[in-house]
């Protein structure tokens, strides 16, 4: 990966120095670009996770609303059943009265 730019015991020329700086600068740029790409990929992943969390939150809000609505419906049904029970009990009493009245009326007719 690294190429030898100068030899031991050889003076470093300005062109060799420039070549070294260029080599190191290119490597730093490549490393920086790679780090930037990795950060951008992580950011996209984090944004996707954020969108999914928002979607899940909305699902929980929707479920909570449905539970609330169904609770109200169950309460209404319960009240209707109680009302029907009371009305049925009243109806039974009225039927018993009607039966007695009918029996009394039949006795008078005979």
DSSP file (Angstrom, degrees, kcal/mol; ACC not computed):
  #  RESIDUE AA STRUCTURE BP1 BP2  ACC     N-H-->O    O-->H-N    N-H-->O    O-->H-N    TCO  KAPPA ALPHA  PHI   PSI    X-CA   Y-CA   Z-CA
    1    1 A X              0   0    0      0, 0.0     2,-0.4     0, 0.0     0, 0.0   0.000 360.0 360.0 360.0 -47.5    0.0    0.0    0.0
    2    2 A X        -     0   0    0      3,-0.0     2,-0.4     2,-0.0     0, 0.0  -0.750 360.0-151.3 -91.4 136.0    2.8    2.4    0.9
    3    3 A X        -     0   0    0     -2,-0.4     2,-0.5     1,-0.0     0, 0.0  -0.826  23.2-109.9-105.4 147.9    5.5    3.0   -1.7
    4    4 A X        -     0   0    0     -2,-0.4     3,-0.1     1,-0.2    -1,-0.0  -0.611  32.4-178.6 -78.2 124.9    9.0    4.0   -0.7
    5    5 A X        +     0   0    0     -2,-0.5     2,-0.3     1,-0.2    -1,-0.2   0.810  64.5  16.2 -95.5 -35.1    9.6    7.6   -1.7
    6    6 A X  S    S-     0   0    0      6,-0.0     2,-0.2    10,-0.0    -1,-0.2  -0.942  72.8-120.4-139.0 161.7   13.2    8.0   -0.7
    7    7 A X    >   -     0   0    0     -2,-0.3     3,-1.4     4,-0.1     2,-0.0  -0.645  39.3 -88.9-101.7 157.8   16.1    5.8    0.3
    8    8 A X  T 3  S+     0   0    0      1,-0.3    -1,-0.1    -2,-0.2     3,-0.1  -0.324 111.3  14.5 -62.3 143.6   18.1    5.7    3.5
    9    9 A X  T 3  S+     0   0    0      1,-0.2     2,-0.5    -3,-0.1    -1,-0.3   0.651  98.4 120.1  63.9  18.1   21.1    8.1    3.6
   10   10 A X    <   -     0   0    0     -3,-1.4    -1,-0.2     3,-0.0     3,-0.0  -0.945  69.8-114.3-110.5 131.9   19.8    9.9    0.6
   11   11 A X        -     0   0    0     -2,-0.5     2,-0.6     1,-0.1    -4,-0.1  -0.322  30.4-116.2 -64.2 146.8   19.0   13.6    1.1
   12   12 A X        -     0   0    0     -6,-0.1     2,-0.1     4,-0.1    -1,-0.1  -0.746  29.7-149.5 -88.1 121.7   15.4   14.5    0.7
   13   13 A X     >  -     0   0    0     -2,-0.6     4,-2.4     1,-0.1     3,-0.2  -0.485  25.6-110.7 -87.0 159.9   14.8   16.8   -2.3
   14   14 A X  H  > S+     0   0    0      1,-0.2     4,-2.5     2,-0.2     5,-0.2   0.864 120.7  53.6 -57.7 -35.4   12.0   19.4   -2.4
   15   15 A X  H  > S+     0   0    0      2,-0.2     4,-2.3     1,-0.2    -1,-0.2   0.883 108.2  49.8 -68.3 -35.2   10.3   17.3   -5.1
   16   16 A X  H  > S+     0   0    0      2,-0.2     4,-2.6    -3,-0.2    -2,-0.2   0.898 110.4  50.4 -66.9 -39.3   10.4   14.3   -2.8
   17   17 A X  H  X S+     0   0    0     -4,-2.4     4,-2.6     2,-0.2    -2,-0.2   0.928 111.8  47.2 -62.5 -44.7    9.0   16.4    0.0
   18   18 A X  H  X S+     0   0    0     -4,-2.5     4,-2.6     1,-0.2    -2,-0.2   0.894 111.3  51.7 -62.9 -39.5    6.2   17.6   -2.3
   19   19 A X  H  X S+     0   0    0     -4,-2.3     4,-2.5     2,-0.2    -2,-0.2   0.901 110.4  48.6 -63.7 -41.3    5.6   14.0   -3.4
   20   20 A X  H  X S+     0   0    0     -4,-2.6     4,-2.9     2,-0.2     5,-0.3   0.929 112.0  48.4 -64.2 -45.4    5.4   12.9    0.3
   21   21 A X  H  X S+     0   0    0     -4,-2.6     4,-2.8     1,-0.2    -2,-0.2   0.905 112.3  49.1 -61.9 -41.4    2.9   15.7    1.1
   22   22 A X  H  X S+     0   0    0     -4,-2.6     4,-2.6     2,-0.2    -1,-0.2   0.922 112.0  48.9 -63.3 -43.6    0.8   14.8   -1.9
   23   23 A X  H  X S+     0   0    0     -4,-2.5     4,-2.2     2,-0.2    -2,-0.2   0.942 115.5  42.7 -61.1 -49.0    0.8   11.1   -0.9
   24   24 A X  H  X S+     0   0    0     -4,-2.9     4,-2.6     1,-0.2    -2,-0.2   0.883 113.7  52.3 -67.7 -37.1   -0.2   11.8    2.7
   25   25 A X  H  X S+     0   0    0     -4,-2.8     4,-2.7    -5,-0.3    -1,-0.2   0.915 109.6  49.1 -64.0 -42.4   -2.7   14.4    1.6
   26   26 A X  H  X S+     0   0    0     -4,-2.6     4,-2.9     2,-0.2    -2,-0.2   0.908 112.1  48.7 -63.6 -41.3   -4.4   12.0   -0.8
   27   27 A X  H  X S+     0   0    0     -4,-2.2     4,-2.7     2,-0.2    -2,-0.2   0.910 112.4  48.3 -64.5 -41.3   -4.5    9.3    1.9
   28   28 A X  H  X S+     0   0    0     -4,-2.6     4,-2.8     2,-0.2    -2,-0.2   0.905 112.6  48.7 -64.8 -40.6   -6.0   11.8    4.4
   29   29 A X  H  X S+     0   0    0     -4,-2.7     4,-3.0     2,-0.2     5,-0.2   0.933 112.2  48.4 -64.0 -45.8   -8.6   12.9    1.8
   30   30 A X  H  X S+     0   0    0     -4,-2.9     4,-2.5     2,-0.2    -2,-0.2   0.919 113.5  47.3 -60.2 -43.6   -9.4    9.3    1.0
   31   31 A X  H  X S+     0   0    0     -4,-2.7     4,-2.7     2,-0.2    -2,-0.2   0.913 113.2  48.7 -64.0 -42.3   -9.8    8.5    4.7
   32   32 A X  H  X S+     0   0    0     -4,-2.8     4,-2.5     2,-0.2    -2,-0.2   0.910 111.9  48.4 -64.0 -42.5  -11.9   11.6    5.2
   33   33 A X  H  X S+     0   0    0     -4,-3.0     4,-2.5     2,-0.2    -2,-0.2   0.898 112.3  49.1 -64.9 -40.1  -14.1   10.7    2.3
   34   34 A X  H  X S+     0   0    0     -4,-2.5     4,-2.4    -5,-0.2    -2,-0.2   0.924 111.7  48.8 -65.1 -43.2  -14.5    7.2    3.6
   35   35 A X  H  X S+     0   0    0     -4,-2.7     4,-2.5     1,-0.2    -2,-0.2   0.904 111.1  51.2 -61.9 -40.5  -15.4    8.5    7.0
   36   36 A X  H  X S+     0   0    0     -4,-2.5     4,-2.7     2,-0.2    -2,-0.2   0.920 109.2  49.8 -62.7 -44.5  -17.9   10.9    5.5
   37   37 A X  H  X S+     0   0    0     -4,-2.5     4,-2.3     2,-0.2    -2,-0.2   0.910 111.5  49.2 -60.6 -42.1  -19.6    8.1    3.5
   38   38 A X  H  X S+     0   0    0     -4,-2.4     4,-2.5     2,-0.2    -2,-0.2   0.909 111.8  48.7 -64.1 -41.8  -19.8    5.9    6.7
   39   39 A X  H  X S+     0   0    0     -4,-2.5     4,-2.6     2,-0.2    -2,-0.2   0.905 111.0  49.9 -64.7 -41.1  -21.3    8.9    8.6
   40   40 A X  H  X S+     0   0    0     -4,-2.7     4,-2.4     2,-0.2    -2,-0.2   0.898 110.9  49.9 -63.8 -39.5  -23.8    9.5    5.8
   41   41 A X  H  X S+     0   0    0     -4,-2.3     4,-2.3     2,-0.2    -2,-0.2   0.922 111.7  48.2 -64.5 -43.6  -24.8    5.8    5.8
   42   42 A X  H  X S+     0   0    0     -4,-2.5     4,-2.8     1,-0.2    -2,-0.2   0.903 110.3  52.3 -61.9 -41.2  -25.2    5.9    9.6
   43   43 A X  H  X S+     0   0    0     -4,-2.6     4,-2.7     2,-0.2    -2,-0.2   0.920 109.1  49.2 -62.6 -43.1  -27.3    9.0    9.3
   44   44 A X  H  X S+     0   0    0     -4,-2.4     4,-2.3     2,-0.2    -1,-0.2   0.911 112.3  48.9 -61.2 -41.7  -29.6    7.4    6.7
   45   45 A X  H  X S+     0   0    0     -4,-2.3     4,-2.3     2,-0.2    -2,-0.2   0.919 111.9  48.3 -63.9 -43.5  -30.0    4.4    9.0
   46   46 A X  H  X S+     0   0    0     -4,-2.8     4,-2.6     2,-0.2    -2,-0.2   0.903 110.8  51.1 -63.9 -41.6  -30.8    6.6   12.0
   47   47 A X  H  X S+     0   0    0     -4,-2.7     4,-2.4     2,-0.2    -1,-0.2   0.897 110.0  50.0 -62.5 -40.2  -33.3    8.5    9.9
   48   48 A X  H  X S+     0   0    0     -4,-2.3     4,-2.2     2,-0.2    -2,-0.2   0.915 110.9  48.6 -64.9 -42.6  -35.0    5.3    8.9
   49   49 A X  H  X S+     0   0    0     -4,-2.3     4,-2.5     1,-0.2    -2,-0.2   0.910 110.2  52.6 -61.7 -41.9  -35.1    4.1   12.5
   50   50 A X  H  X S+     0   0    0     -4,-2.6     4,-2.3     1,-0.2    -2,-0.2   0.918 108.7  49.3 -60.1 -44.6  -36.6    7.5   13.4
   51   51 A X  H  X S+     0   0    0     -4,-2.4     4,-2.3     1,-0.2    -1,-0.2   0.903 111.4  49.6 -61.9 -40.7  -39.3    7.1   10.8
   52   52 A X  H  X S+     0   0    0     -4,-2.2     4,-2.6     2,-0.2    -1,-0.2   0.893 109.6  50.8 -66.3 -39.1  -40.1    3.6   12.0
   53   53 A X  H  X S+     0   0    0     -4,-2.5     4,-2.6     2,-0.2    -1,-0.2   0.905 110.0  50.2 -64.3 -40.8  -40.4    4.8   15.6
   54   54 A X  H  X S+     0   0    0     -4,-2.3     4,-2.2     2,-0.2    -2,-0.2   0.911 111.0  49.5 -62.9 -42.1  -42.7    7.6   14.5
   55   55 A X  H  X S+     0   0    0     -4,-2.3     4,-2.0     2,-0.2    -2,-0.2   0.920 111.8  48.0 -62.1 -44.0  -44.9    5.0   12.6
   56   56 A X  H  X S+     0   0    0     -4,-2.6     4,-2.3     1,-0.2    -2,-0.2   0.905 109.8  53.0 -63.9 -41.2  -44.9    2.7   15.7
   57   57 A X  H  X S+     0   0    0     -4,-2.6     4,-2.3     1,-0.2    -1,-0.2   0.919 108.3  50.2 -59.3 -43.6  -45.9    5.7   17.9
   58   58 A X  H  X S+     0   0    0     -4,-2.2     4,-2.7     1,-0.2    -1,-0.2   0.885 107.8  53.8 -63.2 -38.1  -48.8    6.5   15.6
   59   59 A X  H  X S+     0   0    0     -4,-2.0     4,-2.7     2,-0.2    -1,-0.2   0.921 108.8  48.8 -61.2 -43.3  -49.9    2.8   15.8
   60   60 A X  H  X S+     0   0    0     -4,-2.3     4,-2.6     2,-0.2    -2,-0.2   0.898 111.1  50.1 -63.7 -40.0  -50.0    3.0   19.6
   61   61 A X  H  X S+     0   0    0     -4,-2.3     4,-2.1     2,-0.2    -2,-0.2   0.927 112.2  47.8 -62.7 -44.3  -52.0    6.3   19.4
   62   62 A X  H  X S+     0   0    0     -4,-2.7     4,-2.3     2,-0.2    -2,-0.2   0.916 112.3  48.5 -63.0 -43.7  -54.5    4.6   17.0
   63   63 A X  H  X S+     0   0    0     -4,-2.7     4,-2.7     1,-0.2    -1,-0.2   0.908 109.8  52.4 -63.7 -41.5  -54.8    1.5   19.2
   64   64 A X  H  X S+     0   0    0     -4,-2.6     4,-2.3     1,-0.2    -1,-0.2   0.905 110.0  48.9 -60.9 -40.9  -55.3    3.7   22.3
   65   65 A X  H  X S+     0   0    0     -4,-2.1     4,-2.7     2,-0.2    -1,-0.2   0.909 111.4  49.4 -65.1 -42.2  -58.1    5.6   20.5
   66   66 A X  H  X S+     0   0    0     -4,-2.3     4,-3.0     2,-0.2     5,-0.2   0.915 110.7  49.9 -62.7 -43.0  -59.7    2.3   19.4
   67   67 A X  H  X S+     0   0    0     -4,-2.7     4,-2.4     2,-0.2    -2,-0.2   0.912 111.4  49.4 -61.7 -42.2  -59.6    1.0   23.0
   68   68 A X  H  X S+     0   0    0     -4,-2.3     4,-2.0     2,-0.2    -2,-0.2   0.941 113.2  46.2 -61.7 -47.5  -61.2    4.2   24.2
   69   69 A X  H  X S+     0   0    0     -4,-2.7     4,-2.2     1,-0.2    -2,-0.2   0.913 113.4  48.6 -62.4 -43.2  -63.9    4.0   21.6
   70   70 A X  H  X S+     0   0    0     -4,-3.0     4,-2.8     1,-0.2    -1,-0.2   0.865 107.5  56.0 -66.6 -35.1  -64.6    0.3   22.3
   71   71 A X  H  X S+     0   0    0     -4,-2.4     4,-2.2    -5,-0.2    -1,-0.2   0.911 108.2  48.3 -61.1 -41.6  -64.7    1.0   26.1
   72   72 A X  H  X S+     0   0    0     -4,-2.0     4,-2.4     2,-0.2    -2,-0.2   0.911 111.5  49.8 -64.1 -42.3  -67.4    3.6   25.4
   73   73 A X  H  X S+     0   0    0     -4,-2.2     4,-2.7     2,-0.2    -2,-0.2   0.915 110.0  50.3 -63.0 -42.7  -69.3    1.1   23.3
   74   74 A X  H  X S+     0   0    0     -4,-2.8     4,-2.7     1,-0.2    -1,-0.2   0.908 110.4  50.4 -62.2 -41.5  -69.0   -1.6   26.0
   75   75 A X  H  X S+     0   0    0     -4,-2.2     4,-2.5     2,-0.2    -2,-0.2   0.916 111.0  48.9 -62.6 -42.5  -70.3    0.9   28.6
   76   76 A X  H  X S+     0   0    0     -4,-2.4     4,-2.4     2,-0.2    -2,-0.2   0.911 111.9  48.7 -63.0 -42.1  -73.3    1.7   26.3
   77   77 A X  H  X S+     0   0    0     -4,-2.7     4,-2.6     2,-0.2    -2,-0.2   0.924 110.7  51.0 -62.7 -43.7  -74.0   -2.0   25.7
   78   78 A X  H  X S+     0   0    0     -4,-2.7     4,-2.4     1,-0.2    -2,-0.2   0.922 111.1  47.7 -60.5 -44.6  -73.9   -2.6   29.5
   79   79 A X  H  X S+     0   0    0     -4,-2.5     4,-2.5     1,-0.2    -1,-0.2   0.900 111.6  50.8 -63.0 -40.3  -76.3    0.3   30.2
   80   80 A X  H  X S+     0   0    0     -4,-2.4     4,-2.7     2,-0.2    -2,-0.2   0.900 110.0  49.7 -64.2 -40.3  -78.6   -1.0   27.5
   81   81 A X  H  X S+     0   0    0     -4,-2.6     4,-2.5     2,-0.2    -2,-0.2   0.921 111.1  49.0 -64.4 -43.7  -78.5   -4.5   29.0
   82   82 A X  H  X S+     0   0    0     -4,-2.4     4,-2.3     2,-0.2    -2,-0.2   0.922 112.7  48.3 -61.3 -43.3  -79.3   -3.1   32.4
   83   83 A X  H  X S+     0   0    0     -4,-2.5     4,-2.6     1,-0.2    -2,-0.2   0.910 111.6  49.3 -62.7 -42.7  -82.2   -1.1   31.0
   84   84 A X  H  X S+     0   0    0     -4,-2.7     4,-2.6     2,-0.2    -1,-0.2   0.883 109.5  52.7 -64.1 -38.0  -83.5   -4.1   29.1
   85   85 A X  H  X S+     0   0    0     -4,-2.5     4,-2.3     2,-0.2    -2,-0.2   0.930 111.3  45.9 -62.6 -45.5  -83.3   -6.2   32.3
   86   86 A X  H  X S+     0   0    0     -4,-2.3     4,-2.4     2,-0.2    -2,-0.2   0.922 114.0  48.0 -64.0 -44.4  -85.3   -3.6   34.2
   87   87 A X  H  X S+     0   0    0     -4,-2.6     4,-2.5     2,-0.2    -1,-0.2   0.880 110.9  51.5 -65.0 -37.6  -87.9   -3.3   31.5
   88   88 A X  H  X S+     0   0    0     -4,-2.6     4,-2.4     2,-0.2    -1,-0.2   0.914 109.0  50.5 -64.2 -42.6  -88.2   -7.1   31.3
   89   89 A X  H  X S+     0   0    0     -4,-2.3     4,-2.0     2,-0.2    -2,-0.2   0.918 111.7  47.9 -61.4 -42.7  -88.8   -7.2   35.0
   90   90 A X  H  X S+     0   0    0     -4,-2.4     4,-2.5     1,-0.2    -2,-0.2   0.901 110.5  52.6 -63.0 -40.0  -91.5   -4.6   34.7
   91   91 A X  H  X S+     0   0    0     -4,-2.5     4,-2.5     2,-0.2    -2,-0.2   0.886 106.8  52.0 -63.1 -39.6  -93.0   -6.5   31.8
   92   92 A X  H  X S+     0   0    0     -4,-2.4     4,-2.3     2,-0.2    -1,-0.2   0.919 110.2  48.8 -62.7 -43.2  -93.1   -9.7   33.9
   93   93 A X  H  X S+     0   0    0     -4,-2.0     4,-2.4     1,-0.2    -2,-0.2   0.923 112.0  48.9 -61.8 -44.5  -94.9   -7.8   36.6
   94   94 A X  H  X S+     0   0    0     -4,-2.5     4,-2.7     1,-0.2    -2,-0.2   0.891 110.3  51.1 -63.6 -39.3  -97.4   -6.4   34.1
   95   95 A X  H  X S+     0   0    0     -4,-2.5     4,-2.5     2,-0.2    -1,-0.2   0.895 109.5  50.3 -64.9 -39.3  -98.0   -9.9   32.6
   96   96 A X  H  X S+     0   0    0     -4,-2.3     4,-2.2     2,-0.2    -2,-0.2   0.914 111.8  47.9 -64.2 -41.7  -98.7  -11.3   36.1
   97   97 A X  H  X S+     0   0    0     -4,-2.4     4,-2.8     2,-0.2    -2,-0.2   0.926 112.4  49.4 -62.1 -44.4 -101.2   -8.4   36.7
   98   98 A X  H  X S+     0   0    0     -4,-2.7     4,-2.9     1,-0.2    -2,-0.2   0.890 109.4  52.0 -63.0 -39.3 -102.8   -9.1   33.3
   99   99 A X  H  X S+     0   0    0     -4,-2.5     4,-2.5     2,-0.2    -1,-0.2   0.920 112.0  45.6 -63.1 -43.8 -103.0  -12.8   34.1
  100  100 A X  H  X S+     0   0    0     -4,-2.2     4,-2.6     2,-0.2    -2,-0.2   0.907 114.1  49.2 -64.8 -42.1 -104.7  -12.1   37.4
  101  101 A X  H  X S+     0   0    0     -4,-2.8     4,-2.6     2,-0.2    -2,-0.2   0.919 111.7  48.6 -63.8 -42.7 -107.0   -9.6   35.8
  102  102 A X  H  X S+     0   0    0     -4,-2.9     4,-2.3     2,-0.2    -2,-0.2   0.911 111.7  49.2 -63.6 -42.6 -107.9  -12.0   33.0
  103  103 A X  H  X S+     0   0    0     -4,-2.5     4,-1.9     2,-0.2    -2,-0.2   0.909 112.5  48.4 -64.1 -40.9 -108.6  -14.8   35.6
  104  104 A X  H  X S+     0   0    0     -4,-2.6     4,-1.9     1,-0.2    -2,-0.2   0.906 110.9  50.6 -63.9 -42.1 -110.8  -12.4   37.6
  105  105 A X  H  X S+     0   0    0     -4,-2.6     4,-1.7     1,-0.2    -2,-0.2   0.891 109.3  50.5 -64.8 -40.0 -112.6  -11.4   34.5
  106  106 A X  H  X S+     0   0    0     -4,-2.3     4,-1.3     1,-0.2    -1,-0.2   0.876 107.9  53.8 -65.5 -37.1 -113.2  -15.0   33.5
  107  107 A X  H  < S+     0   0    0     -4,-1.9    -1,-0.2     1,-0.2    -2,-0.2   0.896 108.8  49.0 -64.7 -39.5 -114.6  -15.7   37.0
  108  108 A X  H  < S+     0   0    0     -4,-1.9    -1,-0.2     1,-0.2    -2,-0.2   0.844 109.0  53.6 -67.9 -33.6 -117.1  -12.9   36.7
  109  109 A X  H  <        0   0    0     -4,-1.7    -1,-0.2     1,-0.2    -2,-0.2   0.784 360.0 360.0 -73.8 -26.4 -118.2  -14.1   33.3
  110  110 A X     <        0   0    0     -4,-1.3    -1,-0.2    -3,-0.2    -2,-0.2   0.459 360.0 360.0 -89.8 360.0 -119.0  -17.6   34.4
